[in-house]
Amino acid sequence: MQDVVAILSALAEPTRLAAISLLWDGDEHCVCELMKKIPASQSRMSRHMLALKVAGLVIDRRDAQWVRYRRNPKLPPEAVAIVDAVVAAMPRSEAEAA
């Protein structure tokens, strides 16, 4: 299984947690879409997405000038369960703000 500490560390930062809650819908999202819902600059959001990618939680693909992110479909069930639990435990106001 992926390193639980790496997953929880990636999710411990509020911007990354908000991003993963949006990406957990299974759709692809570009940084510009995430920025509309999460107050972060493009460079800051890209750095956070890299941290989620390094943790193995998201994958990306280039689409012209955009990079699109989505949840990693190859995450082991144990890792999915961790993220599901963290996202479910988010206060409703935080989830809606994201």
Secondary structure as GFF3:
##gff-version 3
##sequence-region A 1 98
A	DSSP	alpha_helix	4	11	.	.	.	ID=ss1
A	DSSP	alpha_helix	14	23	.	.	.	ID=ss2
A	DSSP	beta_strand	29	30	.	.	.	ID=ss3
A	DSSP	alpha_helix	31	37	.	.	.	ID=ss4
A	DSSP	alpha_helix	42	54	.	.	.	ID=ss5
A	DSSP	beta_strand	58	63	.	.	.	ID=ss6
A	DSSP	beta_strand	66	71	.	.	.	ID=ss7
A	DSSP	alpha_helix	77	89	.	.	.	ID=ss8
A	DSSP	alpha_helix	92	97	.	.	.	ID=ss9
###
